[in-house]
């Protein structure tokens, strides 16, 4: 009798999410160090160069051309880059214009609230009462961080 392989103690998506938290946390403090030494505009111009090391494994990936609508996906990817780049510039300007990293970084990390609202409006996703309560707590956190 063959047994099923053991399930991992933590799902892969959660591991990557936790890794993202640590990497973006380090990114936030590094961003403040950068704008203390170069302009936000220079920082944004240099930012894509830091992405180059990730390009090579992606280009070698078998999944590079996976998908059913690559043209539409590429367009969405381009728009994602524009929005992300504009957000980065606003973030760097915020740090450059006197914002302290311990307030600016957590405050800008509230961006998922926008995603949640847009997902309910455009993707038809629904939220539980607990999730709505989480949104209320996050909004309260924004107020507390701003004072």
N, C-alpha and C positions, 0 to 999 in steps of 0.2 A: 504494500500500500504506500502510495506516494503522498508525502505531506506537502502542504503549501509552504512556500518560503515565508519566513517570519516577516511580519510587518514592521517597518521601521518605527521606533518609539516616537518620532516626530516627523510629520509629513514634509516632503521636500519643499513644497511651497512655503511652509512656515520657516524652514531653515534659511531659504533665500530671503525671506522678509526680514528675519532677524539680522542677517548679514547686511542687508540694505540699511537698516537702522544704524548699525555701527559705521558703515562706510559713509553714509550721508552725514552722520554726526561728526565724523572726522573731516568731511568735506566742508561743513559749516565753519568749523574753527580755522581750517586752512584758508577758506575764503576771506575771513577777516584779516588773517595775517597777510594775504596777498594784497587786499585793497589798502592796507596800511603802507604798502611799499610801491604799488603801481596804481594807475587809475582804473576805475571799473571798466572802462572801455578797453584798455590794454588787457586787463584780466579776462574779459570776455573773448578777445581775439586770441589769447593764448589757451583758453579753456579747451577748444576742440583738439588742440595738439595733444592734450592729455588723453584724449579718446583713441588716438591712433594705435596704441598697443592692443586695444580690443578689436580693432578692425581685422587684423590678420587671422585670428581664430574664427571670426565670423565668416570671412571670405572662404576659409577652408571647410566650413561646416556643410554637411550633406543637407541640412535643412534650410540653406540659404534661399532656395527657390520654392520652398513649400508654400502652399496656399492655393486658393481657387481663383483669386482675383488680384494678381500681382500688381497691375497698374493702379488699381484703386488703393491697394495697400501701400504702395510707394507714395501716392499722393497724401494719404493719411500720415505716413511717416514724415514726409516733408513738412506738413502742417504742424505735426508734433514738434519737429525741430524748431520751427519758427516760434511757436508758443513757448517752448522751453528756453530758447535763446533770449527772447524778450523778457521772460520771467527771471532768467539769470541776471540780465542787465539791471532790472529793477531791484533784485536782491543785492547785487554788488553796490548799486547806488545807495541803497538804504544803509548798508554798512559804512560806505564812504561818507555819508552825510550825517554822521554822528550816532547812528544806531549801534548799540552794543550787541555783540554776538549772542550773549545769553538771553536777550529778548528777541532780536530779529530772527534768529534761527528757529526757535520754537514757534514764533508767530507765523512765519512763512511756511512752517510745516503743517499749518492748518489748511493748506491747499486741498487736501482730500475732502474737506467740507464742500468745496465747489464741485468736486467730482461726484460726491454723493447726491447733491441736489440735481446736477445735470443728468446723472444716471436714472434718477426717478422720473425726470421730465422726458428725456429723450429715449431712454432704453426701457422704460416701463418697469424698472426694478422697484420692489417694495421694501419698506423698512419695518422692523418690529418696534414695539414700544421701547424695548431696551436700547435699540439703536437710536431712536429719536432722543431718548434720555442722554445717550452718549454725545449726540450733537449739541444738546443743551449744555452739557458740562464743558464741551470743547469751546462753545461760545463764551461761557463764563470764564474759561481759562484765557481767552483772548482779552477780555476786559481786565482781568487781574494782571496779565502780563504787560498791559499798556499803561498801567498806573505807576 
